[in-house]
Amino acid sequence: MVDKYVPANASRPISRLMRPVKYFFHLKVAGGMLLFLSSLLAMVWANSAWHDSYHDLWHAPFSIQIGDFGLSYPLEHWINDGLMVIFFFVIGLEIKREILVGELRSVKKALLPIIAAAGGVIVPATFYHMMNRGGPGESGWGIPMATDIAFALGMLAILGRKAPPSLTIFLTALAIADDLAAVLVIAIFYTAKLSISSLLIGFALLGVMMIANMLWVRSPIVYALLGVAVWLAFLKSGVHATIAGVLAAFCIPARMLVEPDTFLSAGRRLLDRFERLTKTMPSLPESRMMKWRLRIGIFQNQHQIETIESLERVCEYSQTPLQRMERGLHLWVTILILPLFALANAGVEVIGDPKEMLLTPVTMGVVLGLVFGKPIGIFLFSFAAVKLGWCVLPAGARWKHILAVGCLAGIGFTMSLFITGLAFTDRILTNEAKLGILVASMIAVILGGIALQLAARKDRLVFQEAPGVEEDGDYQ
């Protein structure tokens, strides 16, 4: 969006080379494609002749030592409990934004996706529990509860080009509510022994972050330092460290210092001042050398530099720290953290007969939960909420669209893989669960695509049978 306002002569060769790359990474499908490629690479690597190197790499110890204080964990642990904190931090920012100004800001808007998400949590967990009750895989009931928002939205963008726009908003709100439920499940049910002293230190530091928020502290460095301290406290407390990311996100300021009207008036005054300063500069000969010197030295005028710096501050103060952090971190989460997590965690080593591995209770429980539990739970809970008059369907959406969203919500992937690592320590159970997640996610994509195509076909038939109604009109 910003690049289109930059003059063509200001573009540099590196900018032109990087433009297609930037465009790709800002597409909705980019995150899903990178996750898929990373997972495919992990699967091939883990089942190749170099499978030992795969496991040796992620279990290699990595240490940080500062004086007497040190942390030493396997590389996989640093990714899952370290880098993934940033992913959960971004999730927390998204949840807070949605609660303040998004689809979760009012009971009326939030009710349908929240109820749908509840169905998408309860029914899959029930399906899994029925398959594994009393067995060694019983603790994995949280695995089929989660939806991978990047994958799901990417697939909706690809497969649902003719779906109503409100469906994307509904799926986003549903996935965020789903993520919130997954975070609560991790915090409550997948927590090791508690260290009360470390936990109290963590909450005290969160209190310091809240005080900084109330004092209008806006520096990202302050919140980054406090956030790292909160993470360390939770890491030592027994509560999973990624919860620190979500809680820290809720402490980030979501208020702007400069209102839109003030931004407009101050921006105009500063731009007018800069124009006056530029016009009053002494004219120089029109030789090529003088033009080059002018371009190099035009901002050596101190008043111009001060004007630009003031304009930068006005632009910064007109945005909330929450928005700036979410936008700044989102790309890194998409292109680095999640693909790295998938590479480290999606390497399912198929041991023995693949058919037998597919039919184990853990694998079948995950597949049934994600492929059938998700759409059934989301559809039935949404249907009941609408029929009871508690809420209405999204604009332009029909029940076939809700069923299609339920199918796409069966793409568990990132959060499901993450919960697998918390639920199981046994390598065989872990591989069975990961296989179930990968198989279920592929089936969910196929079923979601079919459901979206059937819904679009039904809409075309309705428009053809209704004379005088244009397909791109406001028909609902």
MOMOGI-V427785 format. One record per backbone hydrogen bond with DSSP energy under -0.5 kcal/mol. NH is the residue of the N-H (numbers start at 1). CO is the residue of the C=O. Records with the same first field share a line. If there is no record, write none. Layout:
NH=CO + CO
This chain:
5=2
6=3
10=7
11=8
16=12
17=13
18=14
19=15
20=16
22=18
23=19
24=20
25=21
26=22
27=24
30=27
31=27
32=28
33=29
34=30
35=31
36=32
37=33
38=34
39=35
40=36
41=37
42=38
43=39
44=40
45=41
46=42
47=43
48=45
51=48
53=50
54=50
55=51
56=52
57=53
58=54
59=55
60=57
62=73
64=71
66=69
69=66
71=64
73=62
75=60
76=58
78=74
79=75
80=76
81=77
82=78
83=78
84=79
85=82
86=82 + 83
87=83
88=84
89=85
90=86
91=87
92=88
93=89
94=90
95=91
96=92
97=93
98=94
99=95
100=96
101=97
102=97 + 98
104=98
105=102
110=106
111=107
112=108
113=109
114=110
115=111
116=112
117=113
118=114
119=115
120=116
121=117 + 118
122=118
123=119
125=121
126=122
127=123
128=124
129=125
130=126
131=127
132=128
133=129
135=132
138=135
140=137
141=138
142=139
143=140
145=142
146=143
148=411
149=147
152=148
153=149
154=150
155=151
156=152
157=153
158=154
159=155
160=156
163=160
167=164
168=164 + 165
169=165
170=166
171=167
172=168
173=169
174=170
175=171
176=172
177=173
178=174
179=175
180=176
181=177
182=178
183=179
184=180
185=181
186=182
187=183
188=184
189=185
190=185 + 186
192=238
195=237
196=194
199=195
200=196
201=197
202=198
203=199
204=200
205=201
206=202
207=203
208=204
209=205
210=206
211=207
212=208
213=209
214=210
215=211
216=213
217=212
223=219
224=220
225=221
226=222
227=223
228=224
229=225
230=226
231=227
232=228
233=229
234=230
235=231
236=232
237=233
238=234
243=240
244=241
245=241 + 242
246=242
247=243
248=244
249=245
250=246
251=248
252=249
257=317
258=317
259=257
263=259
264=260
265=261
266=262
267=263
268=264
269=265
270=266
271=267
272=268
273=269
274=270
275=271
276=272
277=273
278=274
279=275
280=276
281=278
291=287
292=288
293=289
294=290
295=291
296=292
297=293
298=294
300=297
301=298
302=300
305=301
306=302
307=303
308=304
309=305
310=306
311=307
312=308
313=309
314=310
315=311
316=312
317=313
318=314
319=316
322=253
324=320
325=321
326=322
327=323
328=324
329=325
330=326
331=327
333=329
334=330
335=331
336=332
337=332
338=333
340=336
341=337
342=338
343=339
344=340
345=341
346=342
348=346
349=347
350=348
351=349
352=350
357=353
358=354
359=355
360=357
364=360
365=361
366=362
367=363
368=364
369=365
370=366
371=367
372=367 + 368
373=368
374=369
376=372
377=373
378=374
379=375
380=376
381=377
382=378
383=379
384=380
385=381
386=382
387=383
388=384
389=386
390=385
391=385
397=394
401=398
402=398
403=399
404=400
405=401
406=402
407=403
408=404
409=405
410=407
411=408
412=410
415=412
416=412
417=413
418=414
419=415
420=416
421=417
422=418
423=419
424=420
430=426
431=427
432=428
433=429
434=430
435=431
436=432
437=433
438=434
439=435
440=436
441=437
442=438
443=439
444=440
445=441
446=442
447=443
448=444
449=445
450=446
451=447
452=448
453=449
454=450
455=451
456=452
457=453
458=454
459=455
460=456
461=457
462=458
463=459
464=460
465=461
466=462
467=465
469=466
470=468
473=470
